[in-house]
Amino acid sequence: MTFRDLHQPGNPFVLANAWDIGSAKMLAGLGAKAIATSSAAHAFTLGLPDGGHVSRDQALAHAQDLISAVQIPVSGDFEDGFGPDPDTCAETIRLSAEIGLAGICIEDTIGASEKTYEFDLAVERVRAAASAARALPNDFFFVARADGVMTNGYDLDEAIRRIRAFDDAGADGLYVPIPKSFDDLKRIVAATTKPVNVLAAGPYSNYSRADFAAIGIARISLGSALARVTHRAIHDTGSAILANGDFSGLSAAMPGDDVDKFLI
């Protein structure tokens, strides 16, 4: 089954975001059908905060590491396409395909800020990226993100206006991260016939795959949430050790031999 074929509205697959070779191998070994990079989780591995601090070359090199590590499709979480210009977005598509990525997503948030590109430019960026994807020799699945609801840059009506325009501009899938309510998510799905991605983070971690399937979601991504679960373990267990000399949290550690089974 191709990466595109996995995108079935009402029968969503989990796009499991990895942050290094080990996590990619483990998620693949656990049965993930595809994995993705996470811009935030990758930044964390470099000791950097989320948001525009990783270069395109760094992101592509990281993605190449994950592609080489697994036998399943890999998609790239590539922020705003690494530049405001539509031609830059198109070039990011071409470079992504050259290294073997099955697809990428590009958002409408400007670089490291929470500001969003104005509507006409946001659409032109998607049109250029979609055109570049269609010109490739191999199939490539391009998702356009409307991030303004998550960043409080615009409301749901504007997000729907944008994804409809992104749809018309040629995006293969649409993505509005963290809408304010599940009813808002239903409106997003109803606004397009294209596959819609939901981010299983924050309040949406309280819903199941069946819940998302029932409203027609096609893809469930994890973003940086799984990586941040590991950071929670480091924080809580490390705090207990360093502040109180309490090592009991280490008893929950997965046996090394069991980890090794996923990495060989």
N, C-alpha and C positions, 0 to 999 in steps of 0.2 A: 504494500500500500504506500503510495507517495505521500509526501507531506501535505500536499493539497487535498488528497483524498481523506486525510484524517479530519478535515474541517467539515463536520456534518451537523447542521443545526438540529438541535434536539437530541443529539448523541455526542455530547462533548468529550473530547480527550483532554488529558492533563498535560500541559506543556510545562515540564518540570525545570525550573530555572536553577542552573548549577553555577558555581563560582570558582571552581578549580577542577583539575583533572580528576582528583579523587572523588569529589562529589558527583561529577558527571558519570564516572564509572559506576558509582554506587547506585545512582538513580536509574541508570540503564539496567543494572543488574536486578533492581527491584521491579522492573517491568515497564518503565517509562517508554512510551511509543515515540517520543521526541523530547529533546531538551532545548533550552534556550540559555543564552547568557542573561545576566542581570546587570545593568549598568551600575546600580548601587552596590550590589554584592561584590562585583569585580573591584569597584573603587575601594571597598572595605579591605580587600586583600592587599591593596597597595598602600594602606594606611591613609586613605583619602576619604573625605566626606562625599556623599552623593551629590550629583548635579554638575556636569560640565567640567570636571577636573581630569577626565581621562581623554586622551587624544584618540583620533580615529585610528592611527597606527597601532596604538596600544590595544584598542578594542578589537581590531582585526587580528592581531597576534594572539590575543587571549582566545578569540573564537576559533582560531586555527588549532590551538592546543586541544580544545574540547572536541572539535571535528576529528582530530587524529586519535582521540581516546575512545570513541564509541562508534558503533555500527548503526546508529539510528540518526534520523535527521536532526540538524542543529539550526536554530534560528537565532538571529542577533537582535538584542535590545540596544538600539543605536541612537538613543536620545533624540536630538533634533536633526539627525543626519549629519551632524558635525559642521554646520554652517547655515547661514540664512538663505543663501542663494539657491534657487531651484536647481541650477547646474551642479552644485555641490551635492545635493540630495541624489541626483541622478548618478553622479560619480561614486557615491557611497554604495548605491545599488550594484553598480558594475564591479566594484572592488569586492563586495561581499560575495557575489556570485563566483568571482575568480578563485576565492579561497575555498569554495565548496559549501557555503551556507545555503540552506534550503529556502530561506526567507529572512526578512527583517521587519521590524516595526520602526516607524519614525513618528515623533510627536510634534505638536505645534507649540511647545514651550520653547522660549528663546534661551538657548545656552544654559548657563548656571542660574538664571533668574526664574521667577515664577510668572513672568510676563509671557503672554502668548503673541504669536505672529498675527497681524491683522488678517481679516478674513480672506481677502483676495490673494495676498501673498501665500497664506497657508494652503489655499487651493492650488495655486500654481506650483508650489513645492511638491504636493502630492501628484499633480499631473506629470511633472517632470520625472519623478521617481517611478510612477506607474509606467510611463512610456519607456523608460530605460529597462524596467523589468520585462516588458513585453518584447523588447528587442533582443533579449538574451537567447543564446542557443538552447539553454536548458530551462525547464520550468522553475519559476521562482515566485514565492508567495509573499506579497507585500501588504502589510497591515498599516493603516493610517490611524494615528491616535489623536483624539481630541481631549487634551489634559486640563482644560480650563475649569471644569467642575471640581476636579481634585485640588487645584491650586487656588480656587476662588477667583479665577480670572474672568469667568463668564458663567451664565446660568445654564440650566438644562436645555431650554429652548435654543440657545445659541449652539450648544453641543450637538443637538439634533440637526440644526441647520448645517453645521460643519460636516458631520458624517454623511449627510445626504449629498453634499457637494463633493466630498472625498470619494463617495461611491460613484458619482457621475464622472469624476476625474480619473477613474480607473483602478482605485484601490481594490485589492482582492478580499480584504477583511477590514473590519472596523473595531474600534476599541475606545471606550470612554471609561477610564479608571475611576473607581470608587464614586459612583453616583450616590446621591444623598439617601436614597431609599430603594428597596427592592422593586417598588412600583415604577420608580424612575428607570431602573434597569429594564423592566418590561417595555417601557416606551422606547428605549434605545433599540432593543431587539426588533420591535415592530416598525421602526423607521427605515429599515433596509432589508433587502432579501439576501444580502451578503453575510458571510459568517461573522459573528460577533464574539469577541474575546471578553471574558470577565476576569478581574483580578481577585483571587481568593485571599484577601488580606483585610485587616481591620474588621469591620462588621460583617464582611462577606465570608470570613472564615467560619461563621456560624451556620452557613448554608451547606447543603450536601450537593454532590454531583447530580443526584436525582432532582433536587430543587432547580438547579440551573438547566437541566435537560427539559424540564416541564415548560419552561418559558422560551425555549428555542436557542439557548446558548450553544455555540459550536466548539469553543476552546476555553479552557480554564488555565490561566497562568498563575504562577506563585510569586512573581516579582522577586523582591529581596526577602520575603517573609521567612522562607525556610532557612536562609542564611542567618537571619536575625534571631531565629530560634536557637541556633548554635551560639550566637553572641549572648543571648540570655543565659545559656548554660555557663558560659565563661564568666559572665558577670556575677551570677548568683553563687556559683560554686567557688569561684576565685575570691569573691568578697568574704565568704564564710571562712575560707582558708587563711587569707591574709589579715582579716580583722579579728577573727576569733580562734584561729588554730583548729577549726572544725573541718575535718577531711571527709566527713560522712557522705558528702555529695558525690564523691568519686566512686562510690559503690554502684552508681547507676551507669558507669562507663561500659560501653560495649566491649566485649573481649577482643583483644587484638587479632586473634585467629579468625574471628567472625568478620572483622573489617577486611582482613587480608583476602578473604574469599571473593570479595567484590573487585579487588584490584589486580588480581593475577591475570 
